[in-house]
Amino acid sequence: VNNVYVREEARKQGLAQLVMEAVEDSLSDKLPTTLKLTVQSKNIPAISLYKKLGFEAPGVYGFLDATPFDFLIEMEKKLG
């Protein structure tokens, strides 16, 4: 999955959670043991969702050009 976007009028209905759960389910019997993603630091709703789904943030991935206060956070979840 490269990007997950939910239109503003469709938010807070559990759609992003369904997508992420479907991704994880599709990998349940495959080789990967860790699911990784990156998220913008200012995207608090997405970070909250990923934490709820069991992802952890081991560290900052990289800074974005737009502002030094907006950076990418790498999050990961062990599968199985």
Sequence and secondary structure as in RCSB ss.txt:
>XXXX:A:sequence
VNNVYVREEARKQGLAQLVMEAVEDSLSDKLPTTLKLTVQSKNIPAISLYKKLGFEAPGVYGFLDATPFDFLIEM
EKKLG
>XXXX:A:secstr
       GGG SSSHHHHHHHHHHHHHTTSS SEEEEEEETT HHHHHHHHHTT EEEEEEEE SS TT EEEEE
EEE  
